Amino acid sequence: MATPLYRGSPVNTDELDFPATSLRSNSAVEPRIAVVARALFASECNVSHFANGAWNTVGTMMYVSERSRIPVPKVYAYCTNGNVLSQTYMFLEHVTTGQRMREAFEMLDEEGKARAIREYAGVVHKLSQLRFTRIGSLRRSAEGAYYVGGPSMVRSNHADRVGQRTHSTLERPFSAVVPWLLSMEEDELRFVQGHPERVNEWSNFFGGKALKDVVDDVSLVLRQVIKAIPTACDTGSLSKVLCLWHYDLNCR
């Protein structure tokens, strides 16, 4: 029987050679996922819940698991260079108990809602105790040390943004709130002006206005936000005003 690659610690699959590499890169991804899963666990398993991921996602999930008592899904394996599957990915524990908060909350009675809010506030408080002195993405080195790199792009149309002049300013950690937000919003403004065809997707929110008018309206709002940031934002110590957040930590 084959020895599983996963033995209790997350496996980095970046440089591993899988039989799946004989498959064409444009072939169906499911068979390739199954090959990686068999190598990881030496058995067949349900892989339909595999998730796209990136290096900062792995680092965040592992950091929370190691540094807090907040229950998070286990990270079984991860890839940061697209090996085999042609994209970054993670194999995560599939949590089958409970329901997502947004689905379950409205079914609770008033007492249940109050209890859920208290419990959620407790998790947020625990996350707020994990302090950092830089704004960016949490990374984990091969030696297991953690550091903060440039922010991950949480907004849509990432591929279209990569070539933007301002995008390069987001590829580093920030030591203060104001320059971080200015970089984010300036990047957004350049995207809106450079890709009106993408803005067209939002036009239903603007009462059937012409595309040029929609772009002008959005650009005006962004300029107003950029102008207000230096005077409206907290300029205190980052360790006092920010906490750890990641969309994979959404409660269940």
N, C-alpha and C positions, 0 to 999 in steps of 0.2 A: 504494500500500500504506500502511495506517495506521502512524503512528509509535508505537511502544510507549511506555507511560508509564514502565515500569521501564528505567532506563539505568545500572544498577550500584549505586544507592543505594536504601534502603527508601522506598517511596512511602506517604505518609499519605493515605488515601482519605476522610477525614472529610467534606471539603467538595466532593468531586468529584461531577460529575453524570453518571450512567451511564444508558444506555437502559433498564437493568433497573428504574429507578425507576417505569416505567410498569406494572410487574407489581404485583399485589396483595401486600400484606405477608404474607398468609396463603397465598400460592401456594408451590409446591414450591421449595425453596431451591437445588436443583441448577442450574436454568436461570439463576438470578441469579448464582450463583458463576461459571458459564461466561462470562457477559457481562463480569464484572469481570476474569476471567482473560484474556479476549481483549483487553481494553483495556490490561492490564498488559504483555502479551507480544506483542500483534499477531498471535497465532496460536492455534490450538486446542492445548490441553494437558490433561493428566490432572489434574483438580482434586479427586479423591476423597480426597486426603490433606490438604485444608485443615483448619486447626486453630482451634478457639475460642481466643481470646487476650485479653489486656488490655494496657493501657499499660505496666504494670510488667513484663509478660512480654517485650514488645518491648525495653524498656530493658535488662533483664537479658541477653538474648541478644546485643544489640548491644554492650553493655559488655564482655562476655567476649570477643567477637570482636575488639574494638578494643584491649583492654588485656592480652590474654594470647595465648599460642600454643596454647591449647586449641581443637581443631577443633569447631566448632558449626555447625548448619545455617544457611544464609543466610536473612535476613529479606527477602523481596521486597516485601511491602506489609503494611500494618496499618490497622485502623480502631478507634477508641475510642468512637464514638458510635452505632454500629449502622446507619450509612449503607448502604442497599441491602439488607443481609442481616438487618437487625433484631437484630443482636447484635454484640458486639466480636469481632474475628477477626484472624488473621494468615495470610499466604501464606508458607509456609516451604519451604526446599529439602527435597526428599524424599530422605533418605539410603537408598540401596538396597543398599549393601555391608554385609556382616556381619549378625549376628543380635543381638537384645537379650540382655543379659547373663544375665537370669534363664532364658532359653531355651537358651543355648549353654553355660553354665557346667558343667552336669552331664554334658555330652558330652565334656568335656576330660579328658585324663589328668592325673595328679598334677602333672607338670611344667608342663602347660598351665595348670592352676588356679593354681599358684604364680606363674606369669608374669602371668596376668590380674590377680591380687591386687596384685602389685607395680605394674603399669601403672595400675590403678584408684587405688591409694594415691598415685601420682604426680600424677594429675589432682586428687585431693582436696587434695594439698599445694599445687598451683598455685592452686586456688581460695582456699585459706586465706591466700595472700599478697595477695589483694585486700581491703584493710582498710577498715573503715568505723567511724564514731564514733556512728552511730545505728542502731537496729533498725527496719526497715520495708521498704517496697518501693522498689526502684531505679527511678527515673523518668528520662526523657530529654526535655529541653525542645526546642522547635522550633528553637532555635539550636544544638542538639547538646550542651548542657551536662547533666551528670548531677547528680541530687540524690536524697535519700532522703525519700519520703513515708510516709503511714500504711501499716501492714502490709496485705497482701492477705489475704483470708479463705481459708485453706487447708482449712477444715473444710466439711463438707457442709451442705445446707439454708441456703445463704447468704441467699436471699430472705426466709426466715422470721426471720432474725436482724437484718435491717437496721433494724427498728423498735424494737429493744431499747434500753433506756436505756444499758446498759453498752456497746453496740456503738459508740456515738459516741466512747467513749474509745479505740477502736482505730483511729480515723481520723486519727492523728497518729504521727510517729516517736517512738521512745523512746530515752532516753539511758542507760538502765540495764536490766539483765536482770529484776530483781525486779518493778518496776511493769508491765513488758510481760507477764510470765507471770501476774501477778495479774489483769490486765485480760482476758487470754485465758481463764483458768479461771473467772473470775466471769461472763464472757459465756457460757461453756459451761453453768455452773450455772443461770443464768437461762433459757437455752434449754431445758434438760431440764425445768425446772419449769413453763415456759410452754407447752411443746409435747409433752405426754405421748403424743399420737398418733404423733409421730415416734419417740419412745423405744420404742414398741410394736414397731418394726421390729427392735429388738435383742433382743426377749424370748426368741428361741430360744437365746440364749447364756446364759440364766439359768434353765435347767432347768424351763421351763413355769410360772414364777412369775406371779402376778397382776401386772397393769401397775403398780398402786400400789406394790407391793413392789419392782419393778424400778426405778421412779423413785426410791424411797427409798434403795435400795442405791447407785445411781449418784450421787445427791446426796450421800450420806455420803462416798463416795470423793472426790468433788470438793472437799467441805469440808475433808477431811483434807489433800488436796494444797494447797489454798489456805493452810491453816494452816502447812504445812511450808515453803512457798516462801521466806519471808523469811530463814530460817536455813539452808536447804539449798542455795541457789543461789549461784553465783559472783558476787561484787560487784566484781570487778576491772575494769580498763579494757576497754571493748568491743573495741578494736583488738587485744587480746590473746586474747580468748576466743571470738570469733565469726568465721565465714568466710562467703563467699557461697554460697548454695545455691538451686537452683530445680529443680522437677521436670522441666522441659524439658532439663535437663542430664544426665538419666539416660543412662548409657553404652550404647553399641551396639558 
